[in-house]
Amino acid sequence: MKKLILPFFITAILTVLMTLGTGCKKDEPSSNEYIIKIDSIVHPDTINAGETLTVKFYGVIGNDGCHSFDRMEGNQNGNKIEVTTYGIYKEQDPCPLLVLYLDGAEFTISNLTPGEWIISAIQPSGPPLEGKVFVKE
């Protein structure tokens, strides 16, 4: 009988300690991903084949410190490069009072073949903002 009580007692204490450790955890603030609205893009009109194209993006990341820049992703669709700029909204109380800007964040594109290319900045709603680049041989 004594042999069964000790393992049961140790198991019960460990279970209580593990429950207390997880039960007191503070809730993580929620965060949501969103697409940043692009106001303008800046890039050269012409580059040579083999050169890397650098496109600068401008816009408002968010109207308070709960918003932040996350990343840029590009997809090629024929002669079009579609770039989506993502932000993260992370709930805080209170949110710092500041406006954050996407102040010329750069996106680079390599290995463009000769011809005309369209750079397309995907928007959260409405049509994309587009620009053209000619790649010379």
Rosetta constraint file for C-alpha pairs under 8 A:
AtomPair CA 1 CA 5 HARMONIC 6.60 0.50
AtomPair CA 2 CA 6 HARMONIC 6.69 0.50
AtomPair CA 3 CA 7 HARMONIC 7.27 0.50
AtomPair CA 4 CA 8 HARMONIC 6.35 0.50
AtomPair CA 5 CA 9 HARMONIC 5.99 0.50
AtomPair CA 6 CA 10 HARMONIC 6.22 0.50
AtomPair CA 7 CA 11 HARMONIC 6.08 0.50
AtomPair CA 8 CA 12 HARMONIC 6.11 0.50
AtomPair CA 9 CA 13 HARMONIC 6.31 0.50
AtomPair CA 10 CA 14 HARMONIC 6.21 0.50
AtomPair CA 11 CA 15 HARMONIC 6.14 0.50
AtomPair CA 12 CA 16 HARMONIC 6.30 0.50
AtomPair CA 13 CA 17 HARMONIC 6.22 0.50
AtomPair CA 14 CA 18 HARMONIC 6.14 0.50
AtomPair CA 15 CA 19 HARMONIC 6.17 0.50
AtomPair CA 16 CA 20 HARMONIC 6.21 0.50
AtomPair CA 17 CA 21 HARMONIC 6.22 0.50
AtomPair CA 18 CA 22 HARMONIC 6.44 0.50
AtomPair CA 19 CA 23 HARMONIC 5.89 0.50
AtomPair CA 20 CA 24 HARMONIC 6.35 0.50
AtomPair CA 21 CA 25 HARMONIC 7.21 0.50
AtomPair CA 29 CA 90 HARMONIC 6.65 0.50
AtomPair CA 29 CA 91 HARMONIC 5.56 0.50
AtomPair CA 29 CA 92 HARMONIC 6.77 0.50
AtomPair CA 30 CA 90 HARMONIC 5.95 0.50
AtomPair CA 30 CA 91 HARMONIC 5.68 0.50
AtomPair CA 31 CA 88 HARMONIC 6.56 0.50
AtomPair CA 31 CA 89 HARMONIC 5.32 0.50
AtomPair CA 31 CA 90 HARMONIC 4.16 0.50
AtomPair CA 31 CA 91 HARMONIC 6.15 0.50
AtomPair CA 32 CA 88 HARMONIC 5.62 0.50
AtomPair CA 32 CA 89 HARMONIC 5.10 0.50
AtomPair CA 32 CA 90 HARMONIC 6.54 0.50
AtomPair CA 33 CA 86 HARMONIC 6.76 0.50
AtomPair CA 33 CA 87 HARMONIC 5.78 0.50
AtomPair CA 33 CA 88 HARMONIC 4.55 0.50
AtomPair CA 33 CA 89 HARMONIC 6.31 0.50
AtomPair CA 34 CA 86 HARMONIC 5.69 0.50
AtomPair CA 34 CA 87 HARMONIC 5.33 0.50
AtomPair CA 34 CA 88 HARMONIC 6.17 0.50
AtomPair CA 34 CA 89 HARMONIC 7.50 0.50
AtomPair CA 34 CA 124 HARMONIC 7.71 0.50
AtomPair CA 35 CA 84 HARMONIC 6.94 0.50
AtomPair CA 35 CA 85 HARMONIC 5.77 0.50
AtomPair CA 35 CA 86 HARMONIC 4.62 0.50
AtomPair CA 35 CA 87 HARMONIC 6.07 0.50
AtomPair CA 35 CA 123 HARMONIC 6.71 0.50
AtomPair CA 35 CA 124 HARMONIC 5.24 0.50
AtomPair CA 36 CA 59 HARMONIC 7.43 0.50
AtomPair CA 36 CA 60 HARMONIC 7.20 0.50
AtomPair CA 36 CA 61 HARMONIC 5.91 0.50
AtomPair CA 36 CA 85 HARMONIC 5.59 0.50
AtomPair CA 36 CA 86 HARMONIC 5.64 0.50
AtomPair CA 36 CA 87 HARMONIC 6.01 0.50
AtomPair CA 36 CA 123 HARMONIC 6.92 0.50
AtomPair CA 36 CA 124 HARMONIC 6.60 0.50
AtomPair CA 37 CA 59 HARMONIC 6.17 0.50
AtomPair CA 37 CA 60 HARMONIC 6.86 0.50
AtomPair CA 37 CA 61 HARMONIC 7.61 0.50
AtomPair CA 37 CA 123 HARMONIC 5.33 0.50
AtomPair CA 37 CA 124 HARMONIC 6.03 0.50
AtomPair CA 38 CA 57 HARMONIC 6.74 0.50
AtomPair CA 38 CA 58 HARMONIC 5.84 0.50
AtomPair CA 38 CA 59 HARMONIC 4.69 0.50
AtomPair CA 38 CA 60 HARMONIC 7.41 0.50
AtomPair CA 38 CA 121 HARMONIC 6.83 0.50
AtomPair CA 38 CA 122 HARMONIC 7.85 0.50
AtomPair CA 38 CA 123 HARMONIC 6.58 0.50
AtomPair CA 38 CA 129 HARMONIC 7.38 0.50
AtomPair CA 39 CA 57 HARMONIC 7.86 0.50
AtomPair CA 39 CA 58 HARMONIC 5.67 0.50
AtomPair CA 39 CA 59 HARMONIC 4.79 0.50
AtomPair CA 39 CA 60 HARMONIC 7.84 0.50
AtomPair CA 39 CA 129 HARMONIC 7.97 0.50
AtomPair CA 40 CA 57 HARMONIC 6.19 0.50
AtomPair CA 40 CA 58 HARMONIC 5.28 0.50
AtomPair CA 40 CA 59 HARMONIC 6.88 0.50
AtomPair CA 40 CA 129 HARMONIC 7.42 0.50
AtomPair CA 41 CA 55 HARMONIC 6.66 0.50
AtomPair CA 41 CA 56 HARMONIC 5.51 0.50
AtomPair CA 41 CA 57 HARMONIC 4.70 0.50
AtomPair CA 41 CA 58 HARMONIC 6.20 0.50
AtomPair CA 41 CA 121 HARMONIC 7.93 0.50
AtomPair CA 41 CA 129 HARMONIC 7.98 0.50
AtomPair CA 41 CA 131 HARMONIC 7.57 0.50
AtomPair CA 42 CA 55 HARMONIC 5.76 0.50
AtomPair CA 42 CA 56 HARMONIC 5.07 0.50
AtomPair CA 42 CA 57 HARMONIC 6.69 0.50
AtomPair CA 43 CA 53 HARMONIC 7.60 0.50
AtomPair CA 43 CA 54 HARMONIC 6.36 0.50
AtomPair CA 43 CA 55 HARMONIC 4.83 0.50
AtomPair CA 43 CA 56 HARMONIC 6.50 0.50
AtomPair CA 43 CA 133 HARMONIC 7.84 0.50
AtomPair CA 44 CA 53 HARMONIC 7.80 0.50
AtomPair CA 44 CA 133 HARMONIC 6.81 0.50
AtomPair CA 45 CA 132 HARMONIC 6.70 0.50
AtomPair CA 45 CA 133 HARMONIC 4.80 0.50
AtomPair CA 45 CA 134 HARMONIC 6.21 0.50
AtomPair CA 46 CA 133 HARMONIC 5.46 0.50
AtomPair CA 46 CA 134 HARMONIC 4.66 0.50
AtomPair CA 46 CA 135 HARMONIC 5.78 0.50
AtomPair CA 46 CA 136 HARMONIC 7.12 0.50
AtomPair CA 47 CA 51 HARMONIC 6.55 0.50
AtomPair CA 47 CA 53 HARMONIC 7.22 0.50
AtomPair CA 47 CA 133 HARMONIC 7.43 0.50
AtomPair CA 47 CA 134 HARMONIC 6.45 0.50
AtomPair CA 47 CA 135 HARMONIC 5.04 0.50
AtomPair CA 47 CA 136 HARMONIC 6.18 0.50
AtomPair CA 48 CA 114 HARMONIC 7.94 0.50
AtomPair CA 48 CA 135 HARMONIC 5.40 0.50
AtomPair CA 48 CA 136 HARMONIC 4.67 0.50
AtomPair CA 48 CA 137 HARMONIC 6.13 0.50
AtomPair CA 49 CA 111 HARMONIC 7.47 0.50
AtomPair CA 49 CA 112 HARMONIC 6.58 0.50
AtomPair CA 49 CA 113 HARMONIC 6.28 0.50
AtomPair CA 49 CA 114 HARMONIC 5.93 0.50
AtomPair CA 49 CA 135 HARMONIC 5.68 0.50
AtomPair CA 49 CA 136 HARMONIC 5.58 0.50
AtomPair CA 49 CA 137 HARMONIC 5.28 0.50
AtomPair CA 50 CA 110 HARMONIC 7.35 0.50
AtomPair CA 50 CA 111 HARMONIC 5.91 0.50
AtomPair CA 50 CA 112 HARMONIC 7.06 0.50
AtomPair CA 51 CA 110 HARMONIC 6.85 0.50
AtomPair CA 51 CA 111 HARMONIC 7.39 0.50
AtomPair CA 52 CA 108 HARMONIC 6.56 0.50
AtomPair CA 52 CA 109 HARMONIC 5.71 0.50
AtomPair CA 52 CA 110 HARMONIC 4.68 0.50
AtomPair CA 52 CA 111 HARMONIC 7.12 0.50
AtomPair CA 53 CA 108 HARMONIC 5.53 0.50
AtomPair CA 53 CA 109 HARMONIC 5.08 0.50
AtomPair CA 53 CA 110 HARMONIC 6.39 0.50
AtomPair CA 54 CA 106 HARMONIC 6.36 0.50
AtomPair CA 54 CA 107 HARMONIC 5.78 0.50
AtomPair CA 54 CA 108 HARMONIC 4.45 0.50
AtomPair CA 54 CA 109 HARMONIC 6.48 0.50
AtomPair CA 55 CA 106 HARMONIC 5.59 0.50
AtomPair CA 55 CA 107 HARMONIC 5.26 0.50
AtomPair CA 55 CA 108 HARMONIC 6.25 0.50
AtomPair CA 56 CA 104 HARMONIC 4.64 0.50
AtomPair CA 56 CA 105 HARMONIC 5.35 0.50
AtomPair CA 56 CA 106 HARMONIC 4.55 0.50
AtomPair CA 56 CA 107 HARMONIC 6.46 0.50
AtomPair CA 57 CA 102 HARMONIC 6.63 0.50
AtomPair CA 57 CA 103 HARMONIC 6.97 0.50
AtomPair CA 57 CA 104 HARMONIC 4.83 0.50
AtomPair CA 57 CA 105 HARMONIC 5.19 0.50
AtomPair CA 57 CA 106 HARMONIC 6.40 0.50
AtomPair CA 57 CA 107 HARMONIC 7.83 0.50
AtomPair CA 58 CA 101 HARMONIC 7.24 0.50
AtomPair CA 58 CA 102 HARMONIC 4.98 0.50
AtomPair CA 58 CA 103 HARMONIC 5.25 0.50
AtomPair CA 58 CA 104 HARMONIC 5.25 0.50
AtomPair CA 58 CA 105 HARMONIC 6.95 0.50
AtomPair CA 59 CA 101 HARMONIC 5.80 0.50
AtomPair CA 59 CA 102 HARMONIC 5.03 0.50
AtomPair CA 59 CA 103 HARMONIC 6.98 0.50
AtomPair CA 60 CA 99 HARMONIC 7.41 0.50
AtomPair CA 60 CA 100 HARMONIC 6.05 0.50
AtomPair CA 60 CA 101 HARMONIC 4.44 0.50
AtomPair CA 60 CA 102 HARMONIC 5.79 0.50
AtomPair CA 61 CA 67 HARMONIC 6.53 0.50
AtomPair CA 61 CA 68 HARMONIC 6.34 0.50
AtomPair CA 61 CA 69 HARMONIC 6.38 0.50
AtomPair CA 61 CA 87 HARMONIC 6.73 0.50
AtomPair CA 61 CA 99 HARMONIC 7.64 0.50
AtomPair CA 61 CA 100 HARMONIC 5.27 0.50
AtomPair CA 61 CA 101 HARMONIC 5.15 0.50
AtomPair CA 61 CA 102 HARMONIC 5.81 0.50
AtomPair CA 62 CA 66 HARMONIC 7.78 0.50
AtomPair CA 62 CA 67 HARMONIC 5.11 0.50
AtomPair CA 62 CA 68 HARMONIC 7.07 0.50
AtomPair CA 62 CA 99 HARMONIC 5.96 0.50
AtomPair CA 62 CA 100 HARMONIC 5.49 0.50
AtomPair CA 62 CA 101 HARMONIC 7.26 0.50
AtomPair CA 63 CA 67 HARMONIC 7.32 0.50
AtomPair CA 63 CA 97 HARMONIC 7.89 0.50
AtomPair CA 63 CA 98 HARMONIC 6.46 0.50
AtomPair CA 63 CA 99 HARMONIC 4.50 0.50
AtomPair CA 63 CA 100 HARMONIC 6.52 0.50
AtomPair CA 64 CA 95 HARMONIC 6.24 0.50
AtomPair CA 64 CA 96 HARMONIC 5.94 0.50
AtomPair CA 64 CA 97 HARMONIC 5.23 0.50
AtomPair CA 64 CA 98 HARMONIC 4.84 0.50
AtomPair CA 64 CA 99 HARMONIC 5.23 0.50
AtomPair CA 64 CA 100 HARMONIC 6.96 0.50
AtomPair CA 65 CA 95 HARMONIC 5.45 0.50
AtomPair CA 65 CA 96 HARMONIC 4.55 0.50
AtomPair CA 65 CA 97 HARMONIC 6.10 0.50
AtomPair CA 65 CA 98 HARMONIC 5.69 0.50
AtomPair CA 65 CA 99 HARMONIC 7.00 0.50
AtomPair CA 65 CA 100 HARMONIC 7.21 0.50
AtomPair CA 66 CA 89 HARMONIC 5.54 0.50
AtomPair CA 66 CA 90 HARMONIC 5.24 0.50
AtomPair CA 66 CA 91 HARMONIC 5.97 0.50
AtomPair CA 66 CA 92 HARMONIC 6.34 0.50
AtomPair CA 66 CA 95 HARMONIC 5.33 0.50
AtomPair CA 66 CA 96 HARMONIC 6.87 0.50
AtomPair CA 67 CA 87 HARMONIC 6.79 0.50
AtomPair CA 67 CA 88 HARMONIC 5.71 0.50
AtomPair CA 67 CA 89 HARMONIC 4.49 0.50
AtomPair CA 67 CA 90 HARMONIC 6.45 0.50
AtomPair CA 67 CA 100 HARMONIC 7.55 0.50
AtomPair CA 68 CA 87 HARMONIC 5.47 0.50
AtomPair CA 68 CA 88 HARMONIC 5.35 0.50
AtomPair CA 68 CA 89 HARMONIC 6.55 0.50
AtomPair CA 68 CA 100 HARMONIC 7.40 0.50
AtomPair CA 69 CA 86 HARMONIC 6.46 0.50
AtomPair CA 69 CA 87 HARMONIC 4.42 0.50
AtomPair CA 69 CA 88 HARMONIC 6.38 0.50
AtomPair CA 69 CA 102 HARMONIC 7.60 0.50
AtomPair CA 70 CA 85 HARMONIC 7.80 0.50
AtomPair CA 70 CA 86 HARMONIC 5.45 0.50
AtomPair CA 70 CA 87 HARMONIC 4.75 0.50
AtomPair CA 70 CA 88 HARMONIC 6.03 0.50
AtomPair CA 71 CA 85 HARMONIC 6.03 0.50
AtomPair CA 71 CA 86 HARMONIC 5.32 0.50
AtomPair CA 71 CA 87 HARMONIC 6.98 0.50
AtomPair CA 72 CA 83 HARMONIC 6.69 0.50
AtomPair CA 72 CA 84 HARMONIC 5.64 0.50
AtomPair CA 72 CA 85 HARMONIC 4.44 0.50
AtomPair CA 72 CA 86 HARMONIC 6.08 0.50
AtomPair CA 72 CA 107 HARMONIC 7.31 0.50
AtomPair CA 73 CA 83 HARMONIC 5.59 0.50
AtomPair CA 73 CA 84 HARMONIC 5.31 0.50
AtomPair CA 73 CA 85 HARMONIC 6.59 0.50
AtomPair CA 74 CA 81 HARMONIC 6.47 0.50
AtomPair CA 74 CA 82 HARMONIC 5.44 0.50
AtomPair CA 74 CA 83 HARMONIC 4.33 0.50
AtomPair CA 74 CA 84 HARMONIC 6.39 0.50
AtomPair CA 75 CA 81 HARMONIC 5.68 0.50
AtomPair CA 75 CA 82 HARMONIC 5.17 0.50
AtomPair CA 75 CA 83 HARMONIC 6.57 0.50
AtomPair CA 76 CA 80 HARMONIC 5.78 0.50
AtomPair CA 76 CA 81 HARMONIC 4.60 0.50
AtomPair CA 76 CA 82 HARMONIC 6.27 0.50
AtomPair CA 77 CA 81 HARMONIC 6.28 0.50
AtomPair CA 77 CA 82 HARMONIC 7.33 0.50
AtomPair CA 79 CA 116 HARMONIC 7.14 0.50
AtomPair CA 79 CA 117 HARMONIC 5.09 0.50
AtomPair CA 79 CA 118 HARMONIC 6.36 0.50
AtomPair CA 80 CA 117 HARMONIC 5.72 0.50
AtomPair CA 80 CA 118 HARMONIC 4.61 0.50
AtomPair CA 80 CA 119 HARMONIC 6.00 0.50
AtomPair CA 80 CA 120 HARMONIC 6.89 0.50
AtomPair CA 81 CA 117 HARMONIC 7.44 0.50
AtomPair CA 81 CA 118 HARMONIC 6.18 0.50
AtomPair CA 81 CA 119 HARMONIC 5.04 0.50
AtomPair CA 81 CA 120 HARMONIC 5.95 0.50
AtomPair CA 82 CA 119 HARMONIC 6.24 0.50
AtomPair CA 82 CA 120 HARMONIC 4.65 0.50
AtomPair CA 82 CA 121 HARMONIC 6.02 0.50
AtomPair CA 82 CA 122 HARMONIC 6.58 0.50
AtomPair CA 83 CA 119 HARMONIC 7.49 0.50
AtomPair CA 83 CA 120 HARMONIC 6.06 0.50
AtomPair CA 83 CA 121 HARMONIC 5.04 0.50
AtomPair CA 83 CA 122 HARMONIC 5.98 0.50
AtomPair CA 84 CA 121 HARMONIC 6.14 0.50
AtomPair CA 84 CA 122 HARMONIC 5.12 0.50
AtomPair CA 84 CA 123 HARMONIC 7.48 0.50
AtomPair CA 85 CA 121 HARMONIC 7.89 0.50
AtomPair CA 85 CA 122 HARMONIC 7.53 0.50
AtomPair CA 91 CA 95 HARMONIC 7.44 0.50
AtomPair CA 112 CA 135 HARMONIC 7.14 0.50
AtomPair CA 113 CA 135 HARMONIC 6.80 0.50
AtomPair CA 114 CA 134 HARMONIC 7.40 0.50
AtomPair CA 114 CA 135 HARMONIC 4.64 0.50
AtomPair CA 114 CA 136 HARMONIC 5.37 0.50
AtomPair CA 114 CA 137 HARMONIC 5.55 0.50
AtomPair CA 115 CA 134 HARMONIC 5.65 0.50
AtomPair CA 115 CA 135 HARMONIC 5.14 0.50
AtomPair CA 115 CA 136 HARMONIC 6.69 0.50
AtomPair CA 116 CA 132 HARMONIC 6.86 0.50
AtomPair CA 116 CA 133 HARMONIC 5.80 0.50
AtomPair CA 116 CA 134 HARMONIC 4.42 0.50
AtomPair CA 116 CA 135 HARMONIC 6.22 0.50
AtomPair CA 117 CA 132 HARMONIC 5.66 0.50
AtomPair CA 117 CA 133 HARMONIC 5.19 0.50
AtomPair CA 117 CA 134 HARMONIC 6.15 0.50
AtomPair CA 117 CA 135 HARMONIC 7.51 0.50
AtomPair CA 118 CA 130 HARMONIC 6.61 0.50
AtomPair CA 118 CA 131 HARMONIC 5.72 0.50
AtomPair CA 118 CA 132 HARMONIC 4.57 0.50
AtomPair CA 118 CA 133 HARMONIC 6.38 0.50
AtomPair CA 119 CA 130 HARMONIC 5.47 0.50
AtomPair CA 119 CA 131 HARMONIC 5.15 0.50
AtomPair CA 119 CA 132 HARMONIC 6.02 0.50
AtomPair CA 119 CA 133 HARMONIC 7.50 0.50
AtomPair CA 120 CA 128 HARMONIC 5.89 0.50
AtomPair CA 120 CA 129 HARMONIC 5.74 0.50
AtomPair CA 120 CA 130 HARMONIC 4.45 0.50
AtomPair CA 120 CA 131 HARMONIC 6.67 0.50
AtomPair CA 121 CA 128 HARMONIC 5.29 0.50
AtomPair CA 121 CA 129 HARMONIC 5.02 0.50
AtomPair CA 121 CA 130 HARMONIC 6.16 0.50
AtomPair CA 122 CA 127 HARMONIC 7.48 0.50
AtomPair CA 122 CA 128 HARMONIC 4.69 0.50
AtomPair CA 122 CA 129 HARMONIC 6.78 0.50
AtomPair CA 123 CA 127 HARMONIC 6.73 0.50
AtomPair CA 123 CA 128 HARMONIC 5.38 0.50
AtomPair CA 123 CA 129 HARMONIC 7.33 0.50
